[in-house]
Amino acid sequence: MLFRSGTGKIDLDEATNIANKIIQHIMPAMDRAEIAGSVRRRKPVVGDIEVVGIAGHHNNLVKLIGDIGQTIKPGVPGVIPWTPKENSKYIRVRLIEGMNLDLFVAKPENWGGLFLMRTGSGADANGNSFNGFTPGIFKKWKKMSGGGRMTEAMPTMPDGTQLPVYEEQDFFDLLEMNFVPPEERIDHKVIKKYVRSS
């Protein structure tokens, strides 16, 4: 399979077209799949494609991905061919177009949490991602729950009880917030704007 050399950053329209084609191609193996990451946030320039999905048939998914690129070892620089393990939660693919696809595999009960996490957030004005929207949301959850955290993309109580989040709105409801449009998920300061008034 021939790959273009790394394309670096591409514009949002091109990235959106690629992401939509990927989802259409893998849907026969999926129960659900949605664009996440910077494409969902409508960032004008995009470095990779992120998709969150619920796999209906994992082996078929791996075969379909083989049509659009090479699965590669996650977490390392470069393109090292890698065969995803059965029931992998994260699959990285070097697409024929030359950019990477990060595919995150959810379960119905953690879809909302994983989709929220993988949609991500921008950095603050100083480029600090620690002050981004998603860390801010998790900090709010920790405070509201009395020390809870996120485990397996689910809000978790201090006693370890995981709360299912079938949709993003389920998590926003826990935080007593209205839905935050992805393109506004820039930094933690936007959270106050969407907190429901008492």
C-alpha positions as CSV (number, residue, x, y, z in Angstrom):
1,M,0.0,0.0,0.0
2,L,1.4,3.4,-1.0
3,F,1.1,6.3,1.4
4,R,1.6,10.0,0.9
5,S,4.3,11.4,3.1
6,G,2.9,13.0,6.2
7,T,0.6,15.9,5.2
8,G,1.1,17.8,8.4
9,K,-1.8,20.1,8.9
10,I,-4.8,20.3,6.6
11,D,-7.8,22.6,6.4
12,L,-11.0,21.7,8.2
13,D,-13.0,21.0,5.0
14,E,-10.6,18.5,3.7
15,A,-10.3,16.8,7.1
16,T,-14.1,16.7,7.4
17,N,-14.4,15.0,4.0
18,I,-11.8,12.4,5.0
19,A,-13.5,11.8,8.4
20,N,-16.9,11.4,6.8
21,K,-15.5,8.9,4.2
22,I,-13.8,6.9,7.1
23,I,-17.1,6.7,9.0
24,Q,-19.0,5.6,5.9
25,H,-16.4,2.9,5.2
26,I,-16.3,1.4,8.7
27,M,-20.0,1.6,9.5
28,P,-20.7,-2.0,8.4
29,A,-18.6,-3.1,11.4
30,M,-19.9,-0.4,13.8
31,D,-23.0,0.1,16.0
32,R,-22.2,3.8,16.2
33,A,-19.4,6.1,15.0
34,E,-18.9,9.9,15.2
35,I,-16.2,12.4,14.4
36,A,-14.5,13.8,17.4
37,G,-11.3,15.8,18.1
38,S,-10.5,19.1,16.4
39,V,-12.7,18.3,13.4
40,R,-15.7,18.2,15.7
41,R,-14.6,21.4,17.4
42,R,-14.4,23.0,14.0
43,K,-10.8,24.0,14.3
44,P,-9.7,25.7,11.0
45,V,-6.5,23.6,10.7
46,V,-6.4,20.0,11.6
47,G,-3.5,17.7,12.3
48,D,-5.2,14.3,12.5
49,I,-8.6,12.6,12.4
50,E,-10.3,11.3,15.6
51,V,-13.3,9.0,15.6
52,V,-15.2,7.5,18.5
53,G,-17.2,4.4,17.8
54,I,-18.9,1.3,19.3
55,A,-17.7,-1.7,17.4
56,G,-20.4,-4.3,16.4
57,H,-17.8,-6.7,15.0
58,H,-14.2,-6.0,15.9
59,N,-12.5,-8.4,13.4
60,N,-14.5,-6.8,10.5
61,L,-13.5,-3.4,11.7
62,V,-9.8,-4.3,11.5
63,K,-10.3,-5.6,8.0
64,L,-12.2,-2.5,6.9
65,I,-9.5,-0.2,8.4
66,G,-6.9,-2.2,6.3
67,D,-8.6,-0.8,3.2
68,I,-7.9,2.8,4.2
69,G,-4.5,2.7,5.8
70,Q,-1.9,0.8,7.9
71,T,-2.6,0.1,11.5
72,I,0.4,1.4,13.4
73,K,1.8,1.2,16.9
74,P,0.2,3.8,19.1
75,G,2.2,6.0,21.4
76,V,5.4,6.0,19.3
77,P,6.7,8.4,16.7
78,G,6.8,7.3,13.1
79,V,5.0,4.5,11.3
80,I,5.6,1.1,12.9
81,P,3.1,-1.5,11.5
82,W,1.0,-2.9,14.3
83,T,-1.8,-5.4,14.5
84,P,-4.5,-4.2,16.9
85,K,-5.3,-6.7,19.7
86,E,-8.7,-8.2,19.9
87,N,-11.1,-5.7,21.6
88,S,-8.6,-2.9,21.4
89,K,-9.9,0.4,22.9
90,Y,-7.6,2.5,20.8
91,I,-6.5,1.9,17.2
92,R,-4.1,4.2,15.3
93,V,-4.0,4.2,11.5
94,R,-1.7,5.9,9.1
95,L,-4.2,6.8,6.4
96,I,-3.4,6.6,2.7
97,E,-3.8,10.4,2.6
98,G,-0.8,10.7,4.9
99,M,-2.3,11.7,8.2
100,N,-3.2,9.6,11.2
101,L,-6.6,8.3,12.3
102,D,-7.1,7.8,16.0
103,L,-10.1,5.5,16.5
104,F,-11.3,5.2,20.1
105,V,-13.6,2.2,20.8
106,A,-16.4,2.9,23.4
107,K,-19.0,0.7,25.1
108,P,-22.6,2.0,25.2
109,E,-22.3,2.8,28.9
110,N,-19.2,5.0,28.5
111,W,-20.0,6.5,25.1
112,G,-20.8,9.9,26.4
113,G,-17.7,10.2,28.6
114,L,-15.3,9.0,25.8
115,F,-16.9,11.2,23.2
116,L,-16.6,14.2,25.5
117,M,-12.9,13.3,26.3
118,R,-11.9,12.6,22.7
119,T,-13.7,15.8,21.4
120,G,-11.2,17.4,23.6
121,S,-10.5,21.1,24.1
122,G,-8.2,23.8,23.0
123,A,-5.4,25.2,25.1
124,D,-5.8,28.5,27.0
125,A,-4.4,31.8,25.6
126,N,-0.9,30.8,26.7
127,G,-1.1,27.4,25.0
128,N,-1.5,25.5,28.2
129,S,-3.8,22.5,27.6
130,F,-4.0,21.8,31.3
131,N,-6.4,24.8,31.6
132,G,-8.5,23.5,28.7
133,F,-12.2,22.8,28.8
134,T,-11.9,19.0,29.4
135,P,-9.6,19.3,32.4
136,G,-11.9,22.0,33.7
137,I,-14.9,19.7,33.4
138,F,-13.1,16.9,35.2
139,K,-12.1,19.3,38.0
140,K,-15.8,20.4,38.3
141,W,-16.8,16.7,38.6
142,K,-14.2,16.0,41.3
143,K,-15.5,19.0,43.3
144,M,-19.2,18.2,42.9
145,S,-18.7,14.5,43.7
146,G,-16.5,15.1,46.7
147,G,-13.4,13.6,45.2
148,G,-14.6,11.5,42.3
149,R,-12.6,11.0,39.2
150,M,-12.9,9.5,35.7
151,T,-12.2,5.8,35.2
152,E,-12.8,4.0,31.9
153,A,-14.3,7.3,30.6
154,M,-17.0,7.2,33.2
155,P,-17.5,9.6,36.1
156,T,-16.7,7.6,39.2
157,M,-17.7,8.3,42.7
158,P,-15.2,8.4,45.6
159,D,-16.3,4.9,46.6
160,G,-15.5,3.5,43.1
161,T,-19.0,3.4,41.8
162,Q,-19.0,4.2,38.0
163,L,-21.9,6.1,36.6
164,P,-23.0,5.3,33.1
165,V,-22.9,8.1,30.6
166,Y,-24.7,6.9,27.4
167,E,-24.6,10.4,25.9
168,E,-22.5,13.5,26.5
169,Q,-25.6,15.3,27.9
170,D,-25.7,12.6,30.7
171,F,-22.4,14.0,31.9
172,F,-23.4,17.6,31.5
173,D,-26.6,16.8,33.5
174,L,-24.4,15.4,36.4
175,L,-22.6,18.7,36.4
176,E,-25.9,20.7,36.2
177,M,-24.8,22.2,32.9
178,N,-26.4,22.7,29.5
179,F,-24.8,21.2,26.4
180,V,-21.7,23.0,25.4
181,P,-21.3,23.3,21.6
182,P,-18.0,21.6,20.6
183,E,-16.6,24.7,18.9
184,E,-16.9,26.6,22.2
185,R,-14.9,24.0,24.2
186,I,-11.8,26.2,24.3
187,D,-10.8,26.6,27.9
188,H,-12.2,26.1,31.4
189,K,-13.6,29.6,31.5
190,V,-16.5,28.7,29.2
191,I,-17.9,26.2,31.8
192,K,-19.5,29.0,33.9
193,K,-21.4,30.2,30.8
194,Y,-23.3,26.8,30.6
195,V,-23.9,26.1,34.3
196,R,-27.7,26.1,34.9
197,S,-29.0,28.8,37.0
198,S,-30.7,27.6,40.2
